[in-house]
Amino acid sequence: MSGLEKMTAWAGEENPVSLECRRRHLRLPLDLPVTFQQIDGSSHIQGGKIENLSDTGLMLRAAEPLHPGSSLALSVASSDGKVSLAGKVVWSRRIGPDQAQIGILLQPSPGNGFARQLFIQEFARMP
């Protein structure tokens, strides 16, 4: 099973379709620290990194996979301070010992240009 098939299988899809074909928003690469917690409060605050971001979602790297459908409160440490977001886990997969990638749909979407604005802020901060 390819990586794409594994990702779509975690999302519960019967017929895997290329994620690139379904994407409507540009994914921007980032390496931003984030803390998150399940909204139902059943888990402790965890840390991770945002690997890519769009206006409607993000890919998070964390220690453990999360269950699809879980609602999360996220806090992103950007150069302009903390940004609070809410989202829902769409897919999740283990990529190694103590490492997982998690796809999150932002709810509500922060709006057009959110990802580009955050990307530009972080890029401008680089040495």
Stockholm file with secondary structure:
# STOCKHOLM 1.0

chainA/1-127         MSGLEKMTAWAGEENPVSLECRRRHLRLPLDLPVTFQQIDGSSHIQGGKIENLSDTGLMLRAAEPLHPGSSLALSVASSDGKVSLAGKVVWSRRIGPDQAQIGILLQPSPGNGFARQLFIQEFARMP
#=GR chainA/1-127 SS CCHHHHHHHHTTCSSCCCHHHHCCSCCEEEEEEEEEEETTSCSCCEEEEEEEECSSEEEEEESSCCCTTCEEEEEEEETTEEEEEEEEEEEEEEEETTEEEEEEEESSCCCTTHHHHHHHHHHHHCC
#=GC SS_cons         CCHHHHHHHHTTCSSCCCHHHHCCSCCEEEEEEEEEEETTSCSCCEEEEEEEECSSEEEEEESSCCCTTCEEEEEEEETTEEEEEEEEEEEEEEEETTEEEEEEEESSCCCTTHHHHHHHHHHHHCC
//
